Amino acid sequence: MNRVVALLVFFMSVTLSAQDIMGKWKTIDDATGEAKSIVEIYERDGKVFGKIIEILNPKNKNAICTKCEGDAKDKPILGFELIRDMKKEGKYYRDGTIFHPENGKEYKCRLKLTDDPNVLQVRGYIAFLYATQYWERVVG
């Protein structure tokens, strides 16, 4: 009986962790389909953030944010915190922002897992206009 309970607890924890957005994600450009970077999504002070931890194209490894303003101006894109202050609301993460280092603009953001727990829907928007990307979970 104890083994059955332990097994159920194990499978429930695996299922719940697979539905969590925390971890590493490969960003996929919605226009070109090109894999661009690895973003690590993590929790800090009760909110969710995402930081670029790897740039996949060797030509862009040392890219800087030339179109950024303020403190981010001319800073390296590698290590850049592009997702900020997201809060979990049901199946969504909202009320935060996502920054697009290629155009230097910040957008409202919504994140959610798709039906496949290894695919993250990332939506940046202004009012009713939005763009959506689908990022792939990095396993291992």
NORHUSUL-V540336 format. One record per helix or strand. SS is the DSSP state (@ for helix, = for strand). FROM is the first residue (numbers start at 1). LEN is the number of residues. Records with the same first field share a line. If there is no record, write none. Layout:
SS=FROM-LEN  FROM-LEN
This chain:
@=2-17  58-3  70-3
==23-6  35-10  47-9  64-1  76-1  81-9  92-9  105-9  119-8  129-9
